[in-house]
Each structure stands twice: as C-alpha cells, then as structure tokens.
Amino acid sequence: MVQPLFLKPVFKERIWGGTALKEFGYHLPSDKTGECWAISAHPNGPSEIVNGPFAGKTLDKLWKENPELFGNPEGAVFPLLTKILDANMDLSVQVHPDDTYAMANENGELGKTECWYIIDCKDDADMIFGHNAKTKEELVEQIEEGNWNELLRRVKIKPGDFFYVPSGTIHALCEGTLVLETQQSSDTTYRVYDYDRKDDQGNLRDLHLDKAIDVTTVPHKDAESTPGIEEKEDVEITTFTKSDFFSVYKWNVKGSAAFNFSEKYLLMSVIKGQGSLIHNGETYSFEKGNHVILPVGMGDFEINGECEVIVSHP
C-alpha cells in the first residue's frame, strides 16, 4: 500500500550557522548548525525513512531499489534537495554552475539552480542577489580590485518572500535569515568572496574565482517570478514557480482540504502549525519541522489542521 514517507533530517555545521533550527523541534549537533538537509538523497548527507516498511532505508537507496514509488524515473539520482538554512551570520558570496559545466568539471555532479522561501528574517534584512557588471572584463576587474560595494546588488527581504536563483547567479544570504531552500541535488558551490573570514583553525576559507567567473551570468538577469494564488475550501495554494528543474508551492491549510496527486511524487516540508494527512482510511499526524515524501499513486488524500507546508516536485 502506498503511504507517506517521513524523513529524518541531516544537520550540517557551518561557520555562519546558529541555533535557530531549534524552533523546528530539532536536536542540533552544535551552536553553529547552519543547514538542515531535510529531504536529501545526496551522498554528502542522505535522509533516512523513519516510518512504514522502508524505515531505516536512506532515500538514495530507496530511489534505486524502489523506483516505482517515484514513477520509474529515468534519472540516475534523486533530482531535488530540500534544506532549511539558518544564516546566523552572512554567508559567503557565491555562485553555482549549470548542469553542463558541473558535469564536465565536478565529476558528473548536477548543476545547482535553487530557490528560497523566506521563513523569517530580522527587521530591515537584505541579501546579495546579482551584480552590476555589464561585461566579464568588468566583473573580473571589480573582483580583482575588491570593489564589492559597487559590484554586488543588495535586495531587501521580508518573511514570505520567494526568490528563484538560477545557476550563474551571484548571491548570498545575510545575517538573521531563516530560509527553506528547494534546489537541484548538488553540493557544488564556488565562493567569490568570504569577508576575509577565518575558520576555527585560523585559515582563510578557499575561494574558487576562476570557476566562479566562468559560470557567472553577465550581465545579471533577474528571474521572472510572480506567485499565483488559488483559493479553495479551507486551503490557499500559492504557486511560486514552475521551472525546468522544479515546481514549488505553499499550501496554507485552515480546516480540511482535499487533494489529488497520482502522477507525481511530492516533497512536503511543514514550516508552521500541525495537522494530519488522511489517506486510504489511515491518519498520519505531522507538525512543524516534519518532512514527508508522498509517492506516486497516492491519489486522493486530505490534510486537516492549521498549517503551512512548502511543497515541491521535479
């Protein structure tokens, strides 16, 4: 019988991390926990199924051994990765490659197009999103001279904002930001600038300027992203993006809402509230901080409660 798959997250310590992920009920490995890899089949941190007949199996193995749960896909790797990021300090200014560049230069890794839903942020928060260089030559010149204030574009943010971040986009989350990230399943990042920070051993962190300059889109292009909102009985569905890599939605449920998804598998992350999912007469309770995959063939199901859920699929 097809049933929801609940996952155990993997946590990553980062120089810029903090303790904000505790609000999701997580036990953190340290006070510098920057990333929750919530739904992951990436070899650097695969999630584990915690319920049902597949309990104890990691998502990468499930993808290979039970492809029927995902509609018998052609891809060799699970294509998406869901994270929650706690930017307790500024992240490095960085850029990611596309599939073609990563395939050639990163041992067959996927490229990394991603998107962010701002769960929370401090008042008057901003982030780095794009650059002002008109040509590659100008980009190189500004980087070499360290003209970061002239080069980098800053954008104001607030809770509830959504940003689509294609590969080739220079970007950085800044201090005091809590984000749910949906991305291609990749762990390839090229650092452009890291504020001359040193790690716990007193070493400057590596930069990857040659590759970063190779892959940066010049001039910067803002991705078109206009959310669409659909009101149904007891649920508001916001469609943030439908791209070549993923579609991302927010379900805001207040009461009892009916859904039908037979053709696609869904990734669900509960970012607020609690509730239950009812399917084939079985009830599955969930709460803030839970992450679930709904396999292909779920068909009709209900969600009861008051909750906000970020949902995605390839």
N, C-alpha and C positions, 0 to 999 in steps of 0.2 A: 504493500500500500504506500502510495506517495504521501510524504508528510514533510512539514517544515524541518529544516536542519539548523539547529542553533550552534553557534561557533564560540570557541574560546579565543580571545584576542592574544596577540603577542605584543609585548611592550619594548620600546627602544629608548635607551638613554641617549640624550643629545646635550651638547654644550649649551644650547639655548632653551632646554626643557625646564619644566617646573612640576607643580603638583595639581594643576587644575583638573587633570583627568580623574582625580578622586571623586569629583562631583557625579561621575557616572557609576559610582559604586565599585570602582576597580581598586585592587591592592597593587600599588606601584612598586617597582624594584628600587627606586631611589627618588630623591627630591629634584632630580634633573631628568624626569621622564618626558620626552618630547613627542613621542609617537605611539599611538595605539594602532597596530596593524589589525584591523577588525575583521575583515574578510580578505584573506590572502592565501594564494597558492604559490607565492614566490619562494624560491629556495632559501632566501635570506630570512624567512620568517613565516612559514605556513601555519594557518589557523587549524584548530582541531575541532572536529564534530563532537558535541557533548551529549547528544540525545539519540534515541532510536537505535536501529540495527547497525548504523555506521559509527556509533560512539567510539571514540579513540582513534579514528582514522583521520589523517590530515587531508586538507582539501586538495592538495596536489595529487595524492594517491586516489582520492575519490574521483577526480576528473579523469584519470587514466583508466581506472578499473570499473567505473560505473558511468560510462558516457551517456547512457540512456537518461540519466537524471538531468542532463543538460541538452537533450535533443540530439545526441550523437554528433557533436560538432566536429569540424574538420581540423581546427587549430590544435597544435601540439601542447599549448599551455593555456591555462585558465586566463582569460584576457584582461580581467579587471582586478583592481586592488582598492579596497576602501580603508581609509585611515581617519583617525581623529588626531589633530595636531594641536599641541599646547605651545604656542610661541610665547614663552615667558620672557624671552629676550629676542632681539632681531635675529632672523635667520640670515645666512649668507645670501648675497646677491648671486643668482644662479640662472641657468638655462638648461633645457633638456633637448636631446636630439629627436629627430623623427625616426620612423621605422627603418628607412633605407640607411641612414647614417649609423644608427645603432647596430643594425645587422652586420654592417661592414667593419665597424670599429669596436664593438663591445661584445664580441663572441656570440653573436646571434640574439642578443637581448632585444626585446621590443623597445620602440621609442616611447616617449612619455609625453602624451597630451593629458592634461588633467583639468579639474575644475574644483572650485571651492564654494562651499556654503558657509557663511559666517554665522557660527552658532552664537558667539558672544565676542565682545571686544571692549576695551576701555573707551571712555569718552574721548571724542576727537581723535580716534585711531586712524591710521593710514597704512598703506602698504606700497611697495615698489612694484610698478606694473608697466613695463615697457621702457623705452629710452627715446632720446631726442635726436640721435644721429641720423643724418639723411643718407650717408654712404658708409660702406665698410671702412674706407680710409678714415673718415671722421670718427667712426666707432673705435678703431684701433688707436687713433691719436688721443681721444679722450680717456681711454683706459690707461694708456701708457703714461699720460700726464696726471692721472688720478683726479680728473675733474668730475667727481661723482655727483656733486650737486647740480652741475649743468647737464650731465648725461642722463641721469635717472629720472623717470617720471614718478611722481607720488600721487596716489589716489586716496581720497577719503573713503572710509568704510563704516558700516554700522551693522548691527545684528540683523540677519535676514537677507543680507545682500548675497548675490551669486555672481561668480566670475568664471568664465571659460578661459582656460590658459593653454593655448595650442603650443606644441613643441616649437622651439625657436623664440619663445617669448622670455625676455629677461624679467625676473620677478623676485620678490622676497616678501614673506610675511614679516610683520614688525611686532614689536613688544606689545603684549597684552591682548593677543588674539587667539581665539579658540575656533578651530575650523574643521568641518568634515570635508575630506578630500576624496573625490572619485577620480581614479586615474587608470591609465594602462598599467598592466602588471610589469613594472620596470623599477629598477633601483639605480638608474644611471642619472647622475647629477654633475654638471660642470659648474664649479664655483668661479665666479668672476671677481668677487670682492668679499672680504670677510672682516672688515673693520680692524685689520691687524690684530685679531684676537689670538690668544694662545690657549692651547689645551692644558689639561691637568699636569702634563709633563713640561710645560713651558715652551712647547713648539708651536710655531705658526701652522695653521691648517693649510693643506695643499690647495693651490688654485689650478685651474685647468684652462688657461687662457687661449691656447691655440685651438682646442676643440670648441670652446665656447664661442670664439669669434667665427669659426667655421659654420656653426649651426644657427647663430642668431639671425633672426629675420630683420632685414634692413631695407627700407625704414620700417619702424614698428607699425603693426596693424592691430587695431582693437577688434576683437571678435564680436560679431553681432550676437547679442543675447537678450532677447525680450521675452520674459516669462509670460506664459499663458495660464489663465486661471479658469478652472471649471468648477462650478458649484453643483454638488449632488446632495441627496438626502444625507445629512449628518457627516458629510466629508467635503473638504475643499482640496482640489487637486491642482497643484502648481506644476506646470511643465517648464523646467529650466532650460533644457537643451535636448535636441535630438541630433547627434553628430554621427560621423562615420565610426566613432570609437565607442560611444555610449550614449544612452538616454538617461536623464536624471529628473526625478520628480520629488515633490514633497506632498505627502498625504497628511492633512490636518483633520483628524477624526474627532468628532464630538457626538458620541452616541453609538449607533450601529450602522456600519457601511458595508455594502455588498460589492464584491469584486469578482472578475473572471479573467484568469490568465492561463490559457492552456498551451500556447505556442512558445512562450519564452520562460526562462528561469529568471527570477528576480532576486536582487540583493537588497535587504532591508536593514536599516540602522535606526534604532529608536533613540531620538535625541531629546525627547521631552515626554513626561507622563507615563502612563501604563495602560494595559488593556489585555485583551485576549484575541487569539485568532481561532476561529471555529471552522473545521474542515472535516467532512465525512463523519459528523457526529462527535468528533474529538475536539477538545478545547486545549489550546496551548497558551499559557499565560506568558506575558512579556512585560518588561519595564525598561525605563531609561538605561541606556548602556548595553542593551542586548542587540545582537547582530544575527540575522537569520537569512538563509537562502531558501527560497521557495522553488522547488524543482519544476521542470517542465511537466505538464499534465496535472497540475493542481486543480485546474478548472475553477469551480465556484468555491469561494470562501468568504467569511465575514470577519471584520475587525470590530470589536466592541471596546469602548472605553473613551478616554480623553488622552490623546497622544499626538505627537508629531513624528513622522517617520520619513527619512530620506530613502528613496527607492531608486534603483538603477538596474539597467540590463545592457548587454552589448548591442 
